[in-house]
Amino acid sequence: MNKNSLTTAVIAGLAGVAGIANMASAVDLNPDGLGQVLLYPYYTVNNEQNTLLSVVNTTSVGKAVKVRFLEGYNSREVLDFNLFLSPFDVWVASVFPLSDVVAGSSAAAIASSDNSCTAPQFTQGTVGGIGYQQFLNYAYIGPNADTGPTGLDRTREGHFEMITMSDIIAGSDLSVDTTHVAGVPPGCGGGSGGKTQAEVDFETGLDTTVPTSGIFGSAAILNAAQGTFYSYNADALDGFTSIRLDNNTGSLFPTLANVNDPGAPTATSYVFDNGVLLTSTWPAGQNIDAVSSLIDAANIYNQYESDGSFSGTDWVVTLPTKRFYVDPGTGLTTVVTPFEELFGENTDGLSCFLIGISIYDREEKTSTPTGCGFSPCPPGRPPSSLCYETNVVTFAPTGTNSILGSTLTSNITPIGATGWAGLNLEAATPGGPFATHALRPSTNLNVFTGLPITGFQATNFVNANVTAGVLANYSGAYRHRISRNCANAGGGCS
């Protein structure tokens, strides 16, 4: 290649990268943590824990955000509401066991002392003088039953998401309602029909515009009595929408399936795979695949510390888009690849998928799991399977012993007290009944194999050699590492 040609190629490459950086033309997983959509892989109120959460608006414009909590079995919605963030605002809340306030209750609830506007407001009751709202089981009981548990205890564990619906136009009535004056937004009350003024003005549709990027979030699982604290950052999706996604309070929309391309019904994703940018477009009706491709993993890797008394480890393995492939409540009559069965297809309140397991101690000693791989072996499930949308994999030598107090567990028997493990999410059994897990091909024939996951490792250490009465728990959380795999019938993925 001559010098002029090389210069032209370099300039073209830089222009392409600049275009990616400056055009919201495709959804991407932003490694810098800012976006239009935030995925929080875990909340729990089990084991006397609270989940503390926050979202930050880094921009000079207000944001209208849909906040949605989903239980861990089948990601049926247990609570959603609209949140109005003023410029440079922070909103914080705590998910807690309602039994702290209402004796005998098995539900989770959310409370916030923050002044930012929510619609509706948390007015069911108070805890410590702060308004709260109970999580609800309406989405999985009665005509909405899905063969899973129907009690309120199903609300105690799952994951949640925040989707920016629109930006608030500066100077509009909604902007005046929601912008803090001396620390208090003036429009969080005083509306009509039981609605706040902010909610009334939002519903006019006159005060918002296409959303931009700029929010980030985090959460932490806190047990104050034990002194444990597992914190993580939310995954940030950027370029999610080029149109307003405004929906009133009480609506189940927008969802992750509302990802869109500018001016088109399709959805395109940007995915980096071993330093190569892959651009994939899915046709209308398969938009959710664009989101799934961002977090699709062929393998996940992390470490474990587990000696049964001194240390323990849980892996949170959450599939934020799984419901769009397996839940009959979304209109499905057959399961959609990359998954294997509809939720409740066998009237067991499960939707299982096969995985592979590899495990090593610190000195490279390994073993091949036999039988089901997990222990104890669950009756009626395929070997080495995970069956929920929010899964917790424990590492305990004597069976399931979740440091997070999870009820959505499978156990891997560790080799020694410390080591690392990998879960193969492509998980085909050669000659067996399970096909390779693979997303539907994009229009340019890119096929991502594996499953769309997010999550983290939680580890706790206990120091028993301290003065009686002194807390001695040391906890940490570590994001999963992943490998990707993309194939293309026409050649390499691009």
C-alpha positions, -999 to +999 in steps of 0.1 A: +000+000+000+015+034-009+017+063+015-013+082+002-035+050+003-024+043+039-032+078+050-066+076+034-073+043+051-062+057+085-084+088+081-113+066+070-109+045+100-107+074+124-138+089+107-156+056+113-147+056+150-157+092+153-190+084+138-196+057+163-188+080+191-210+108+180-240+091+165-266+073+185-272+050+156-269+017+174-272+003+209-240-005+227-227-015+261-208+016+273-177+005+292-175+040+307-208+034+325-230+062+311-261+055+291-298+058+284-306+024+300-292+008+332-293-029+341-289-038+378-284-076+380-295-082+416-316-071+445-326-091+476-341-086+510-334-122+521-312-129+551-321-096+568-305-077+539-314-044+523-306-034+487-294+002+484-296+018+450-288+050+432-291+066+398-272+098+388-281+123+361-248+138+349-264+162+324-278+197+325-313+185+313-339+167+333-348+130+326-380+110+327-370+075+336-390+042+339-379+022+369-389-015+369-383-043+394-386-079+382-387-110+404-361-137+399-381-167+386-396-154+353-389-117+355-426-109+360-429-073+371-433-067+408-432-029+407-426-001+383-430+037+384-418+068+367-389+089+381-382+125+372-346+135+376-337+172+376-304+184+360-274+170+379-298+151+402-292+119+423-320+096+434-315+069+461-337+043+476-337+012+497-354-022+490-362-038+524-382-067+538-417-054+546-417-075+578-395-047+593-428-027+593-457-052+589-453-083+611-456-115+592-453-100+557-432-119+532-430-091+506-402-068+496-409-030+496-391+002+486-385+034+505-368+066+497-361+098+517-350+115+484-369+145+472-368+137+435-403+132+420-417+097+416-451+089+400-468+075+419-453+086+452-445+061+480-474+067+502-485+032+513-470+037+547-439+049+565-407+033+578-386+055+601-407+084+589-400+077+552-427+067+527-426+032+513-444+011+486-448-027+488-438-049+459-468-066+442-476-101+430-504-092+405-483-102+375-481-138+385-514-147+402-549-154+389-552-151+352-515-141+350-503-172+368-472-189+352-469-221+373-443-205+395-449-195+432-477-171+438-468-158+472-454-124+480-421-140+490-414-143+453-409-105+453-380-107+477-352-114+451-346-105+414-332-077+393-342-043+381-337-018+352-341+019+345-350+031+310-347+068+301-380+076+283-372+112+274-354+144+282-374+172+299-374+204+279-357+233+298-382+259+309-413+237+304-439+232+330-425+197+338-390+212+341-403+237+366-422+209+385-392+187+388-362+211+392-352+214+429-357+248+446-339+249+479-335+211+476-372+204+469-389+201+435-422+221+437-443+198+414-442+165+435-477+173+449-507+195+441-519+177+410-554+163+403-571+129+402-546+116+428-517+125+406-488+149+413-485+181+392-454+166+376-473+135+365-501+156+351-477+178+331-458+147+319-490+132+305-496+162+282-467+150+261-457+186+255-427+189+278-403+162+267-380+154+238-358+126+225-337+112+253-299+116+254-273+097+273-258+106+307-272+085+336-252+060+357-261+038+387-250+015+413-264-008+441-253-026+472-265-056+492-262-045+528-266-065+560-261-040+588-262-066+616-235-088+600-215-059+585-215-072+549-217-049+519-217-062+483-216-033+459-217-032+421-221-008+392-251-010+368-245-020+332-251+011+309-267+007+275-262+037+252-278+045+218-309+026+230-335+049+214-338+077+189-374+085+198-393+094+229-406+064+249-429+083+272-455+061+289-477+071+318-477+056+352-492+022+353-480+012+318-458-018+313-438+001+287-412+009+276-393-024+279-359-035+267-376-047+235-383-011+225-347-006+214-348+011+180-328+024+150-332+061+139-361+063+116-365+025+112-383-004+129-351-024+131-325-025+159-287-024+154-260-032+180-223-025+182-203-052+200-166-053+205-152-089+202-114-093+207-108-057+195-131-060+164-162-039+162-192-061+151-222-043+136-254-064+136-290-054+126-321-073+135-355-069+117-386-056+133-400-080+158-365-092+168-353-059+183-346-076+217-318-095+200-298-063+196-298-058+234-291-095+240-261-094+217-244-068+239-243-091+269-242-124+251-214-146+266-200-179+253-183-184+287-182-166+320-153-168+344-147-158+380-131-170+413-144-186+445-133-187+481-151-213+502-140-233+532-175-236+548-168-214+578-141-188+571-152-178+536-180-182+511-188-172+475-220-168+455-222-160+417-251-139+406-260-150+370-289-129+357-304-130+322-321-096+318-337-104+284-346-140+289-383-133+295-387-121+259-377-156+247-394-179+272-424-162+289-458-171+275-471-140+291-453-120+263-474-138+237-450-167+230-464-201+221-429-217+215-396-210+230-372-187+211-335-195+206-311-193+224-332-208+251-346-243+254-380-243+271-409-219+278-413-209+314-437-234+331-438-256+300-435-286+323-458-269+349-428-267+372-423-230+375-390-232+357-373-226+323-341-245+324-311-243+301-280-265+299-246-252+307-211-267+310-189-264+341-151-263+345-134-258+379-098-255+390-081-249+423-052-224+427-027-251+416-045-261+384-061-292+399-094-298+382-122-323+380-150-330+356-184-327+373-204-359+371-241-365+370-259-332+371-228-311+377-246-291+404-254-306+438-279-316+449-291-330+416-326-314+409-353-340+400-367-336+365-341-311+352-316-316+325-280-321+337-260-290+348-288-266+342-298-231+354-336-225+355-343-190+366-338-155+352-319-144+383-297-174+393-273-176+423-246-203+420-231-212+454-197-228+461-201-249+492-184-283+500-215-296+518-243-284+495-261-251+490-251-224+515-258-190+500-240-161+516-267-139+499-295-159+515-308-167+480-336-192+473-327-193+436-296-214+440-276-242+424-244-254+440-209-263+426-188-284+449-154-265+450-120-281+446-102-270+478-109-237+495-099-214+466-098-214+429-117-204+398-145-217+376-160-212+342-196-217+329-199-227+292-231-210+280-229-224+245-234-258+262-242-281+234-241-318+241-225-336+211-252-359+198-275-350+226-310-334+227-298-298+233-289-275+204-262-249+207-274-218+224-274-191+196-292-159+190-312-156+158-290-145+129-288-107+122-297-095+088-260-096+079-259-132+092-239-126+124-248-153+150-238-148+186-235-181+205-240-184+242-265-166+265-272-130+274-260-126+310-248-101+335-238-105+372-210-107+396-192-128+422-199-120+459-174-132+485-174-129+522-146-136+547-152-141+585-125-135+611-134-156+641-102-145+660-114-112+673-129-100+705-164-112+712-190-088+700-168-072+673-180-075+637-154-093+616-170-098+581-151-086+550-170-087+518-165-078+481-181-081+447-164-087+413-179-084+379-179-116+358-153-119+330-167-132+297-156-145+263-177-140+232-182-161+201-197-149+168-201-170+136-212-159+101-224-183+074-208-159+048-174-158+065-161-140+096-184-117+116-181-080+109 
